[in-house]
Amino acid sequence: MRTKHQARKLARQLTEAGVPSVDLHGNLSQPARDRNLAAFSAGTARVLVATDIAARGVHVDDIELVVHVDPPAEHKAYLHRSGRTARAGNVGDVVTVVLPEQRRDHAALMRRAGINVRPQQVTAHDEPVTKLVGEVAAYQAPAPTPKAAPQAHNGYSAPRRRQPSSGGHRRPRPVNSR
């Protein structure tokens, strides 16, 4: 994905749909990154949704499938993402999801990357998809999320008052526009 918001959202949506997933982006702490990568490497998370920047320098063995849900804007990022399947002489598949309004940009991206492909229009249950990823797996319920602690005052908290600074309250000075 291109942004942390998209990565976080897609990982959550996949998990809620029964596909255990984790995200990897620049706003995660190092312990959270390590935890998510360990879950993906161990197979407890079946999908790692990563941003281009966060995925750089990350090494995970035996990646068999890379799906570009949000095609990158530059061909180097496309090649970098796709290259996750070709580490240490391994092979894998790369799929790019392209919306009709993205076709022209995607064709230009493929030319710049030196890749010659014939796009296919498919749905989730079409034969090329089933051949690539196998039959649809049984639903796996997401792990329960911890409940937030109850707030005081029945969820209401009074507005906080600003404390005046030592110089008292300052008023904005008018700006002269000459």
N, C-alpha and C positions, 0 to 999 in steps of 0.2 A: 504494500500500500504506500501511498505517498505521505500521508499524515498520521500522526499519533492518534488523532480522534477517530479516523477511519479504521485504524488497526484495532483500537480498543473496542469499537462498536462491532466490528465484524467478529472478533473473538468472542464477545459476549453473545451475539446472535447465534453463532455456531454452537456454542455450549448450551444455550437455551433450547436449541433444536436437537440436542442429543449427540453432538459431535464435540467431545472434550477438546477445548482449544485454549491457547495462551497467546498473549500479545508480547511484542518486543518493540519498544520505542525509546526515544531519548529521555522521556520524563520518568522512566522507571529508575529506582535506586539500584545500585549494583547487586544487593542481595535479592531483589525482586527479579532482576535480569537472570541471575544465576539460578534461582528457583524455577523460573519459567523455562529456561533452556534445559534444566535437568528433567523437568516433567516431559518435555518434548522428546528429549533423547531417550528417556526410559519408556516412552510410549504411553504414559498415563494421559498425556495430551496428544491427540492424534494430529492436531494442526498447530502450526506456529504462524501467526499473522504478524509480519514484521514490516517496519518501514525500511525504505532503502538505506537510510543512514545507519540505523541501529543494526541492520543485518551485516554491514561491512565488517569483516574481520572475524565473524562468528563462524565456527567450524562445527558442523554436525555431520556425522557419518551417515551414509546410506540414505540420502534423500532421493526418493524415486520419482517424486512429482512436485513440480513447481507450478502454481497457478497464479497468473497475473490477473487479479481481480480488478485492480486499478492500474492500467498500463502506465509505465513510467513515461516521462516526457522526453527523455534522452536515450539514445541507443546504448550508451555505455552502461547505464543503470539496468537496461533490459538484459544486456549480456551478462552483467554481474549477477542479477537475480537468477537468470536461467542457468548459469554456470554452477549453481549449487548442486545440480544433478550429476555433474561430470567430474567430481573430485576423485583423485587417486585411480583414474582409469574406469570409474563406474559410468554407467549410462542411466538415463532416466527420461522422463517425458516432461514437456513444457506446454502448458495450455495458457492462452491469453483470452480472457473474456473481453469482447469488444462490442460496445453498443453501436447501433446504426450510425449515430452521429460521430462516432470515433473512428469509423472505417478509414477515412482518408488520412487522418493523422497516423493511424496504426500502419497503413501501407508505407507511408514515408519513413516511419521508424524502422520497419523491417528492411527497407532499401538501405538506409544508413548503417544498419547493423550487418548488412551482407547476408541476410537470411531470405531464402526463397521458399515461401509457404503458400498453400492454397487454403484460404479460410473456408470453414464449414459452418453452416448454420445448424445448431443442434439444440435440443432440450435436455433436461436432466435425465430423461429415461431413454434417449436415443442410443442405438447400438454403439456408436463410437465412444460415447461416454461410459457406458457399461463395460465395454472392452478395456477401457483405460483404467477405471477405478473399481470395477467389480460390481457385484450386486449391492443394493442399498442395505446397509447394516441395520440391525435392530436398534431401536431407540435406546439411548442410555441417558437416564435422568441425570441432570446436573447436580453437583454436590450442593447441599443446602448452604445458603449464605448466612453468616451470623447476623442476628437481629441487633439493631442499634439500641444502645442503652436509653431508657426513658428519660426524657428531659424534665427538669424541674418545672413547677408551675403549670402543669398540664400542657406542656409544649410551648407555652408562651414565655418569652423573656422580654423584659422591659428594655427599651432602647438605652444604649449607653450614652452618657453625657460626655462631651469633650471637655477635657480639663484645659483651662486657659494656660498658655505658655507664660513664661516669666515676664514677657514683654506685654502681656495683655492681648486683647483681640486686635488683629490687624484687619484693616479694610483694604480692599483692592484699590490700587491707585488708578485713576483714569489714564488712558493712553491718548496722547495727542496725535492726531493724524493730519499732518501738514503735507 
